[in-house]
Amino acid sequence: MIIATECDVLRAASLFHALSDPARVAIVASLRGGEQCVCDLMMVVGAAQSRLSYHLKVLKEVGLVSDRREGRWSYYTLERSVIDEAAGVLAGLRPSTREGSAVVGCCG
């Protein structure tokens, strides 16, 4: 994803904001292995269910995780397409390695 519009900038910022907390990164890392129950994620994060719910809400709002209910339990899954989107944003921000690519501005 190349950041070309204001909408792209806002989307990139929301993705990286969701990943700006160590607990949320730990949740995403844990979900790499597949779907997990909320009770398992509580142990990963080491937080009470209310705090974990907040982190999961942030991740769900940007689409990084999805959930499904089974009885009284909720199961969470990592959304690969959104992880790929975030990776694309980072790739689009990679500095150019071409020679002579320096931008000459008002000070140059």
OpenMM code with the backbone's topology and positions (N, CA, C; nanometers):
from openmm import Vec3, app, unit

residues = "MET ILE ILE ALA THR GLU CYS ASP VAL LEU ARG ALA ALA SER LEU PHE HIS ALA LEU SER ASP PRO ALA ARG VAL ALA ILE VAL ALA SER LEU ARG GLY GLY GLU GLN CYS VAL CYS ASP LEU MET MET VAL VAL GLY ALA ALA GLN SER ARG LEU SER TYR HIS LEU LYS VAL LEU LYS GLU VAL GLY LEU VAL SER ASP ARG ARG GLU GLY ARG TRP SER TYR TYR THR LEU GLU ARG SER VAL ILE ASP GLU ALA ALA GLY VAL LEU ALA GLY LEU ARG PRO SER THR ARG GLU GLY SER ALA VAL VAL GLY CYS CYS GLY".split()
positions = [
    Vec3(0.0845, -0.1182, 0.0000),
    Vec3(0.0000, 0.0000, 0.0000),
    Vec3(0.0886, 0.1239, 0.0000),
    Vec3(0.0721, 0.2061, -0.0981),
    Vec3(0.1452, 0.3323, -0.1042),
    Vec3(0.0560, 0.4397, -0.0443),
    Vec3(0.1113, 0.5161, 0.0466),
    Vec3(0.0339, 0.6217, 0.1121),
    Vec3(0.0279, 0.7406, 0.0180),
    Vec3(-0.0880, 0.7593, -0.0433),
    Vec3(-0.1014, 0.8630, -0.1446),
    Vec3(-0.2063, 0.9675, -0.1093),
    Vec3(-0.3013, 0.9313, -0.0255),
    Vec3(-0.4097, 1.0237, 0.0052),
    Vec3(-0.4202, 1.0428, 0.1569),
    Vec3(-0.4984, 1.1418, 0.1944),
    Vec3(-0.5218, 1.1653, 0.3370),
    Vec3(-0.5875, 1.0435, 0.4007),
    Vec3(-0.6761, 0.9779, 0.3265),
    Vec3(-0.7426, 0.8572, 0.3761),
    Vec3(-0.6400, 0.7477, 0.4034),
    Vec3(-0.5412, 0.7319, 0.3143),
    Vec3(-0.4355, 0.6332, 0.3338),
    Vec3(-0.3533, 0.6651, 0.4588),
    Vec3(-0.3244, 0.7918, 0.4788),
    Vec3(-0.2470, 0.8345, 0.5954),
    Vec3(-0.3244, 0.8024, 0.7232),
    Vec3(-0.4529, 0.8316, 0.7246),
    Vec3(-0.5352, 0.8037, 0.8427),
    Vec3(-0.5445, 0.6541, 0.8692),
    Vec3(-0.5590, 0.5737, 0.7645),
    Vec3(-0.5658, 0.4283, 0.7800),
    Vec3(-0.4336, 0.3751, 0.8351),
    Vec3(-0.3232, 0.4219, 0.7805),
    Vec3(-0.1918, 0.3783, 0.8287),
    Vec3(-0.1750, 0.4141, 0.9759),
    Vec3(-0.2130, 0.5348, 1.0114),
    Vec3(-0.2008, 0.5785, 1.1506),
    Vec3(-0.2867, 0.4924, 1.2430),
    Vec3(-0.4078, 0.4565, 1.1999),
    Vec3(-0.4944, 0.3746, 1.2850),
    Vec3(-0.4388, 0.2337, 1.3017),
    Vec3(-0.3821, 0.1776, 1.1955),
    Vec3(-0.3212, 0.0444, 1.2055),
    Vec3(-0.2053, 0.0455, 1.3048),
    Vec3(-0.1179, 0.1446, 1.2908),
    Vec3(-0.0005, 0.1468, 1.3769),
    Vec3(-0.0340, 0.1908, 1.5189),
    Vec3(-0.1390, 0.2687, 1.5354),
    Vec3(-0.1841, 0.3011, 1.6712),
    Vec3(-0.2296, 0.1733, 1.7410),
    Vec3(-0.3038, 0.0900, 1.6687),
    Vec3(-0.3519, -0.0351, 1.7274),
    Vec3(-0.2363, -0.1258, 1.7675),
    Vec3(-0.1242, -0.1129, 1.6999),
    Vec3(-0.0071, -0.1954, 1.7300),
    Vec3(0.0939, -0.1238, 1.8196),
    Vec3(0.0539, -0.0119, 1.8769),
    Vec3(0.1483, 0.0682, 1.9557),
    Vec3(0.1542, 0.0290, 2.1028),
    Vec3(0.0803, -0.0707, 2.1424),
    Vec3(0.0788, -0.1128, 2.2820),
    Vec3(0.1387, -0.2536, 2.2925),
    Vec3(0.2290, -0.2763, 2.3871),
    Vec3(0.2905, -0.4086, 2.3999),
    Vec3(0.1897, -0.5224, 2.4188),
    Vec3(0.0820, -0.4979, 2.4915),
    Vec3(-0.0190, -0.6027, 2.5118),
    Vec3(-0.0856, -0.6396, 2.3791),
    Vec3(-0.1141, -0.5407, 2.2967),
    Vec3(-0.1789, -0.5691, 2.1675),
    Vec3(-0.0835, -0.6408, 2.0731),
    Vec3(0.0437, -0.6045, 2.0773),
    Vec3(0.1424, -0.6763, 1.9955),
    Vec3(0.1515, -0.8215, 2.0428),
    Vec3(0.1485, -0.8434, 2.1738),
    Vec3(0.1526, -0.9795, 2.2282),
    Vec3(0.0304, -1.0595, 2.1842),
    Vec3(-0.0860, -0.9960, 2.1808),
    Vec3(-0.2076, -1.0636, 2.1346),
    Vec3(-0.1926, -1.1042, 1.9893),
    Vec3(-0.1488, -1.0112, 1.9053),
    Vec3(-0.1310, -1.0405, 1.7628),
    Vec3(-0.0292, -1.1527, 1.7450),
    Vec3(0.0810, -1.1463, 1.8169),
    Vec3(0.1832, -1.2506, 1.8063),
    Vec3(0.1275, -1.3859, 1.8483),
    Vec3(0.0486, -1.3872, 1.9526),
    Vec3(-0.0098, -1.5120, 2.0007),
    Vec3(-0.1079, -1.5712, 1.8998),
    Vec3(-0.1808, -1.4853, 1.8317),
    Vec3(-0.2807, -1.5319, 1.7346),
    Vec3(-0.2179, -1.5806, 1.6043),
    Vec3(-0.0880, -1.5606, 1.5868),
    Vec3(-0.0212, -1.6109, 1.4663),
    Vec3(-0.0385, -1.7615, 1.4544),
    Vec3(-0.0498, -1.8309, 1.5672),
    Vec3(-0.0645, -1.9758, 1.5670),
    Vec3(-0.2057, -2.0240, 1.5397),
    Vec3(-0.3005, -1.9333, 1.5293),
    Vec3(-0.4386, -1.9712, 1.5023),
    Vec3(-0.5339, -1.9166, 1.6070),
    Vec3(-0.6591, -1.9503, 1.5899),
    Vec3(-0.7674, -1.9015, 1.6756),
    Vec3(-0.7421, -1.9367, 1.8218),
    Vec3(-0.7774, -1.8411, 1.9099),
    Vec3(-0.7637, -1.8639, 2.0534),
    Vec3(-0.8845, -1.8113, 2.1282),
    Vec3(-0.9135, -1.8787, 2.2371),
    Vec3(-1.0212, -1.8375, 2.3271),
    Vec3(-0.9750, -1.7176, 2.4087),
    Vec3(-1.0685, -1.6349, 2.4470),
    Vec3(-1.0363, -1.5171, 2.5265),
    Vec3(-0.9669, -1.5553, 2.6570),
    Vec3(-1.0013, -1.6695, 2.7136),
    Vec3(-0.9373, -1.7109, 2.8397),
    Vec3(-0.7886, -1.7402, 2.8181),
    Vec3(-0.7524, -1.7943, 2.7015),
    Vec3(-0.6107, -1.8176, 2.6703),
    Vec3(-0.5373, -1.6856, 2.6516),
    Vec3(-0.6031, -1.5899, 2.5875),
    Vec3(-0.5403, -1.4592, 2.5646),
    Vec3(-0.5197, -1.3837, 2.6953),
    Vec3(-0.6055, -1.4084, 2.7937),
    Vec3(-0.5880, -1.3450, 2.9240),
    Vec3(-0.4536, -1.3847, 2.9846),
    Vec3(-0.4165, -1.5106, 2.9667),
    Vec3(-0.2880, -1.5574, 3.0202),
    Vec3(-0.1709, -1.4982, 2.9420),
    Vec3(-0.1872, -1.4813, 2.8119),
    Vec3(-0.0820, -1.4236, 2.7279),
    Vec3(-0.0526, -1.2808, 2.7719),
    Vec3(-0.1581, -1.2035, 2.7904),
    Vec3(-0.1437, -1.0614, 2.8238),
    Vec3(-0.1181, -1.0417, 2.9728),
    Vec3(-0.1663, -1.1342, 3.0534),
    Vec3(-0.1513, -1.1191, 3.1976),
    Vec3(-0.2359, -1.0063, 3.2510),
    Vec3(-0.3547, -0.9916, 3.1945),
    Vec3(-0.4435, -0.8825, 3.2349),
    Vec3(-0.5818, -0.9380, 3.2661),
    Vec3(-0.6563, -0.8615, 3.3419),
    Vec3(-0.7941, -0.8983, 3.3715),
    Vec3(-0.8766, -0.8926, 3.2430),
    Vec3(-0.9895, -0.9591, 3.2453),
    Vec3(-1.0720, -0.9667, 3.1263),
    Vec3(-1.1175, -0.8299, 3.0765),
    Vec3(-1.1450, -0.7381, 3.1668),
    Vec3(-1.1888, -0.6047, 3.1246),
    Vec3(-1.0788, -0.5325, 3.0466),
    Vec3(-0.9542, -0.5454, 3.0917),
    Vec3(-0.8423, -0.4812, 3.0219),
    Vec3(-0.8166, -0.5490, 2.8884),
    Vec3(-0.8238, -0.6814, 2.8864),
    Vec3(-0.8063, -0.7563, 2.7626),
    Vec3(-0.9151, -0.7192, 2.6625),
    Vec3(-1.0374, -0.7041, 2.7098),
    Vec3(-1.1484, -0.6663, 2.6219),
    Vec3(-1.1212, -0.5328, 2.5535),
    Vec3(-1.0651, -0.4390, 2.6266),
    Vec3(-1.0309, -0.3097, 2.5681),
    Vec3(-0.9297, -0.3282, 2.4537),
    Vec3(-0.8244, -0.4042, 2.4796),
    Vec3(-0.7214, -0.4264, 2.3773),
    Vec3(-0.7804, -0.4972, 2.2547),
    Vec3(-0.8644, -0.5958, 2.2785),
    Vec3(-0.9262, -0.6671, 2.1663),
    Vec3(-1.0190, -0.5755, 2.0878),
    Vec3(-1.0868, -0.4858, 2.1558),
    Vec3(-1.1744, -0.3894, 2.0878),
    Vec3(-1.0931, -0.3006, 1.9939),
    Vec3(-0.9792, -0.2524, 2.0406),
    Vec3(-0.8928, -0.1684, 1.9574),
    Vec3(-0.8479, -0.2456, 1.8338),
    Vec3(-0.8063, -0.3701, 1.8519),
    Vec3(-0.7605, -0.4520, 1.7394),
    Vec3(-0.8746, -0.4842, 1.6428),
    Vec3(-0.9939, -0.5076, 1.6973),
    Vec3(-1.1102, -0.5364, 1.6115),
    Vec3(-1.1526, -0.4144, 1.5311),
    Vec3(-1.1463, -0.2962, 1.5913),
    Vec3(-1.1902, -0.1742, 1.5237),
    Vec3(-1.1126, -0.1474, 1.3953),
    Vec3(-0.9850, -0.1848, 1.3915),
    Vec3(-0.9060, -0.1640, 1.2699),
    Vec3(-0.9044, -0.2885, 1.1821),
    Vec3(-0.9678, -0.3951, 1.2291),
    Vec3(-0.9786, -0.5161, 1.1489),
    Vec3(-0.8647, -0.6148, 1.1637),
    Vec3(-0.7729, -0.5915, 1.2574),
    Vec3(-0.6602, -0.6832, 1.2746),
    Vec3(-0.7027, -0.8190, 1.3286),
    Vec3(-0.8089, -0.8221, 1.4078),
    Vec3(-0.8623, -0.9489, 1.4578),
    Vec3(-1.0126, -0.9532, 1.4360),
    Vec3(-1.0636, -1.0746, 1.4281),
    Vec3(-1.2080, -1.0946, 1.4233),
    Vec3(-1.2431, -1.1947, 1.5332),
    Vec3(-1.3692, -1.2000, 1.5667),
    Vec3(-1.4106, -1.2908, 1.6734),
    Vec3(-1.5354, -1.3676, 1.6343),
    Vec3(-1.5562, -1.4750, 1.7060),
    Vec3(-1.6797, -1.5515, 1.6931),
    Vec3(-1.7154, -1.6011, 1.8323),
    Vec3(-1.8442, -1.6152, 1.8546),
    Vec3(-1.8919, -1.6614, 1.9848),
    Vec3(-1.9338, -1.8068, 1.9744),
    Vec3(-1.9026, -1.8801, 2.0789),
    Vec3(-1.9470, -2.0178, 2.0918),
    Vec3(-1.9899, -2.0361, 2.2362),
    Vec3(-2.1197, -2.0362, 2.2569),
    Vec3(-2.1698, -2.0400, 2.3942),
    Vec3(-2.1319, -1.9127, 2.4668),
    Vec3(-2.0697, -1.9273, 2.5844),
    Vec3(-2.0288, -1.8086, 2.6587),
    Vec3(-1.8892, -1.7603, 2.6237),
    Vec3(-1.8202, -1.8315, 2.5358),
    Vec3(-1.6822, -1.7980, 2.5049),
    Vec3(-1.6686, -1.7261, 2.3719),
    Vec3(-1.5696, -1.6398, 2.3653),
    Vec3(-1.5356, -1.5718, 2.2402),
    Vec3(-1.3998, -1.6223, 2.1939),
    Vec3(-1.3901, -1.6447, 2.0640),
    Vec3(-1.2657, -1.6920, 2.0033),
    Vec3(-1.2183, -1.5866, 1.9043),
    Vec3(-1.0889, -1.5611, 1.9052),
    Vec3(-1.0315, -1.4539, 1.8232),
    Vec3(-0.9349, -1.5119, 1.7204),
    Vec3(-0.9360, -1.4489, 1.6034),
    Vec3(-0.8527, -1.4903, 1.4917),
    Vec3(-0.7859, -1.3675, 1.4325),
    Vec3(-0.6618, -1.3844, 1.3922),
    Vec3(-0.5873, -1.2792, 1.3246),
    Vec3(-0.6337, -1.2692, 1.1797),
    Vec3(-0.6523, -1.1467, 1.1317),
    Vec3(-0.6938, -1.1243, 0.9926),
    Vec3(-0.5696, -1.1015, 0.9068),
    Vec3(-0.5313, -1.2037, 0.8343),
    Vec3(-0.4082, -1.1999, 0.7545),
    Vec3(-0.4072, -1.0842, 0.6546),
    Vec3(-0.5204, -1.0564, 0.5928),
    Vec3(-0.5234, -0.9501, 0.4917),
    Vec3(-0.4877, -0.8142, 0.5512),
    Vec3(-0.5254, -0.7904, 0.6756),
    Vec3(-0.4952, -0.6619, 0.7383),
    Vec3(-0.3492, -0.6579, 0.7832),
    Vec3(-0.2954, -0.7720, 0.8248),
    Vec3(-0.1519, -0.7796, 0.8547),
    Vec3(-0.0738, -0.7517, 0.7270),
    Vec3(-0.1178, -0.8090, 0.6156),
    Vec3(-0.0540, -0.7836, 0.4863),
    Vec3(-0.0649, -0.6355, 0.4485),
    Vec3(-0.1788, -0.5743, 0.4796),
    Vec3(-0.1971, -0.4320, 0.4524),
    Vec3(-0.0965, -0.3485, 0.5309),
    Vec3(-0.0795, -0.3798, 0.6595),
    Vec3(0.0166, -0.3068, 0.7426),
    Vec3(0.1592, -0.3269, 0.6907),
    Vec3(0.1906, -0.4477, 0.6478),
    Vec3(0.3233, -0.4748, 0.5912),
    Vec3(0.3431, -0.3934, 0.4632),
    Vec3(0.2373, -0.3795, 0.3846),
    Vec3(0.2449, -0.2997, 0.2631),
    Vec3(0.2677, -0.1526, 0.2924),
    Vec3(0.2060, -0.1042, 0.3979),
    Vec3(0.2277, 0.0353, 0.4383),
    Vec3(0.3748, 0.0558, 0.4733),
    Vec3(0.4298, -0.0352, 0.5519),
    Vec3(0.5713, -0.0238, 0.5889),
    Vec3(0.6612, -0.0319, 0.4662),
    Vec3(0.6290, -0.1225, 0.3756),
    Vec3(0.7094, -0.1349, 0.2534),
    Vec3(0.7045, -0.0050, 0.1730),
    Vec3(0.5879, 0.0595, 0.1697),
    Vec3(0.5733, 0.1846, 0.0970),
    Vec3(0.6472, 0.3003, 0.1606),
    Vec3(0.6811, 0.2866, 0.2878),
    Vec3(0.7540, 0.3923, 0.3593),
    Vec3(0.9048, 0.3701, 0.3595),
    Vec3(0.9469, 0.2590, 0.3024),
    Vec3(1.0908, 0.2276, 0.2986),
    Vec3(1.1641, 0.3363, 0.2209),
    Vec3(1.2762, 0.3854, 0.2753),
    Vec3(1.3528, 0.4882, 0.2041),
    Vec3(1.4030, 0.4366, 0.0700),
    Vec3(1.4100, 0.5252, -0.0244),
    Vec3(1.4608, 0.4919, -0.1567),
    Vec3(1.6092, 0.4616, -0.1486),
    Vec3(1.6535, 0.3652, -0.2281),
    Vec3(1.7958, 0.3312, -0.2304),
    Vec3(1.8611, 0.3721, -0.3616),
    Vec3(1.7871, 0.4427, -0.4444),
    Vec3(1.8427, 0.4876, -0.5728),
    Vec3(1.9424, 0.5989, -0.5503),
    Vec3(2.0503, 0.5964, -0.6296),
    Vec3(2.1480, 0.7038, -0.6218),
    Vec3(2.0863, 0.8320, -0.6758),
    Vec3(2.1244, 0.9423, -0.6155),
    Vec3(2.0749, 1.0703, -0.6625),
    Vec3(1.9283, 1.0932, -0.6327),
    Vec3(1.8736, 1.0195, -0.5363),
    Vec3(1.7318, 1.0335, -0.5070),
    Vec3(1.7028, 1.1400, -0.4026),
    Vec3(1.8078, 1.2091, -0.3573),
    Vec3(1.7869, 1.3127, -0.2567),
    Vec3(1.7005, 1.4240, -0.3146),
    Vec3(1.6081, 1.4679, -0.2335),
    Vec3(1.5188, 1.5750, -0.2744),
    Vec3(1.5879, 1.7083, -0.2484),
    Vec3(1.5909, 1.7921, -0.3478),
    Vec3(1.6484, 1.9252, -0.3313),
    Vec3(1.5341, 2.0189, -0.2992),
    Vec3(1.5401, 2.0768, -0.1832),
    Vec3(1.4351, 2.1684, -0.1427),
    Vec3(1.4855, 2.3097, -0.1367),
    Vec3(1.4236, 2.3896, -0.0576),
    Vec3(1.4582, 2.5311, -0.0496),
    Vec3(1.5973, 2.5532, 0.0099),
    Vec3(1.6481, 2.4546, 0.0820),
    Vec3(1.7783, 2.4715, 0.1470),
    Vec3(1.8922, 2.4100, 0.0676),
    Vec3(1.8630, 2.3549, -0.0481),
    Vec3(1.9652, 2.2828, -0.1227),
    Vec3(2.0078, 2.3566, -0.2365),
] * unit.nanometer
topology = app.Topology()
chain = topology.addChain("A")
for resn in residues:
    res = topology.addResidue(resn, chain)
    for name in ("N", "CA", "C"):
        topology.addAtom(name, app.Element.getBySymbol(name[0]), res)
